[in-house]
């Protein structure tokens, strides 16, 4: 028998899953957990804007608040675009993209898979040559998204983010296995 979703689960289900960190937390789930514990305000999600704030207020039986301007502004959805001739291939953007929407290799140019880009903007400060720009998301309205539009996009971004987290965890585990295998004897450190 499956247990009922926790309050953090229900809050997380309302968030846009951009993993942008503009709320001050390391992603949507940590923000949801802080809200569930009563440690954060419900108005810290610019990608969700007034629609998500209203839904969070209803769920938490709290009064809606205007979006906290220190977190950013509500805006139309955007995606990253890389000026490929200007790209030096440093790969810093690859390391920060929460949905693996940026593809490329070190010392090669990079590009963005627009459908996979959540518009988090984490790649902007990572780029040392400022060749990444935010452009309107193709096929989406030039206005902040409505709740149903956020709901339609969020599952894809959640899956992409979870796949990235799993990929990084598997790579770390493999690196640890490799390191242990390279140690003399049974893999125990030498004393």
N, C-alpha and C positions, 0 to 999 in steps of 0.2 A: 504494500500500500504506500503510495507516494504522499509525503507530507505536504501541507499547504505551503505556498511560497512565503518566505520571510518578508518582512517589511522592506528590507534592503533589496530583495529580488523584485518586489512590486515597484519600487522606486526606479531601480535600474531599467526595468522594462519600459518606463516612460521616457527615458533619456535617449538622445539621438545617436549615441554610440560613436561619436566622432573621435573620442579619446584625445580631445584637444588640450586639456589641462588648463583651460582659461578659468575654470572654477577654482583653481588653486590646489587641486588634487591630481594624482597621477593617472587619472582616467575616470571614465563614467562609473565604474563599480566602486572605487574608493569614495567618490563623491556621494553615491547612493548610500554607502555604509555610514558615512558621516551624517548624512541627513537622517537616517534611521536612528542613529544614536542621539540626535538632537544637537549635534556639534557644528552644524552649518546652517546657513540660511538657504531657502529654496529658490533664490533669485540669482544664481551664479552660473547659469548655462546660456551663453549667448546663442549657440546654434539652435537651442530649443526655443529660446525667446519667450514671449508672453504665453504662447500655447502650452509649453511645458511647465512654465511657472504656474499657470492656472490649474493644470492637471495635478501637479505636485501639491498645491494648496488644498485641492479637494481631497486628495488621498490622505494628507496629513492633518486635515481639519484645521488648517491655519489660513490666515488671511493672505491673499496674493499680494506680492510686492512688485514694484517696478524692477526691471533688470538692474543689477548692481553695475554701475558704469565702470568700476575698476576691473571688471571681468571682460569688458568689450561691449560691442553694440550688436543688436539684432540686425542681421543683414541677409540678403539673398544668398543662396548657396553658391560657393565658388570652389574651384579645383586648382591645384598647382599646375603650372605650365613652366617647362624648362626651356630657356633660350639655349638650344643645343650647341650652336657654335661657340657660345660663351662658357659652356660647361668645361671644367678642367678635369673632371672625373675623380674628384677627391673622395667620393662615396659617403660623405658625412650625411647627406640627405637620406641615404639608404638606411643608416643606423637609427634614425629617429622616426621614420614613417611607421605609424602604428598599424597600417593595413597592407604593408608591402606593395603600395601602389606605384612606387618608383622602381624602375628596373634599369640595370646597367652594371658596369663592373669598374673596378678601380682603374684609373687612367684611361677610361673610355667615357664617352658621353652617356648621359642618362636621359630617360624620358618618363613620363607619367601616364599610367593607365587611368584615364579620367573616370571611368566607371567605378574604379576601386578607391579613388581619392575621396576621403571624407571631408576635405577642406579644413583640416586641423591647423594648418599653418606652421606646424612644428619644423618643417623643412626650411622655412624662410631664415630664421636666425642661424641655422646650421650651415648655410651656404656662404663660403668665404668670398665669393665673387658676385653675389647678388644676382645670379642668373635665373632664380626661381621667382615667378610672379603668380599672383592669384588672378584667375580669370573667371567669368561667369560659367557655372556648371552647365555643360551642354544638355539640352532637353529639359531643363528645369526652369520654373518661372523666375523672373527678375524681381523677386520680392521674398521676404522671409517665408519659410514654408509653414503650411498649416499642419495641425496635429496629424491628420491622416497621411500627409506627405512625409512627415518625419517618421511615422510608424512604418511606412512602406520601405524606407531606406535603412532604418536602424538594424534589422536582422542581418542584412548583407554585411554592414560594417562590423557588427558583433562577430560574425563568422570569420571575417578576414582578420580581425584583431586576435581572436582566439587561436586561429591557425598560426599566426605569427608568434604568439606566446609559446605555443606548443613546439614550433620549429626551433625557436631559440633555446627552449629547455632541452630539446633533444640534442642540439649541437653542443650545449654545455655539458650534458651527461656524457656524450661521446668524447669530448675533450678530456673530461675527468678520467674516463676509462683508459684513454690513450696515455694519459700522464701516469696512471697507476701501473699500466703495463710496461712503461719504460723504466720503472724503478727496479733496482736489483732485487732478486729473491722473490718473496711473496707479495711484493707491492707495498710492504711496510716501510716507512721511512728509516733511513740508516741512522743509527745512534752513535 
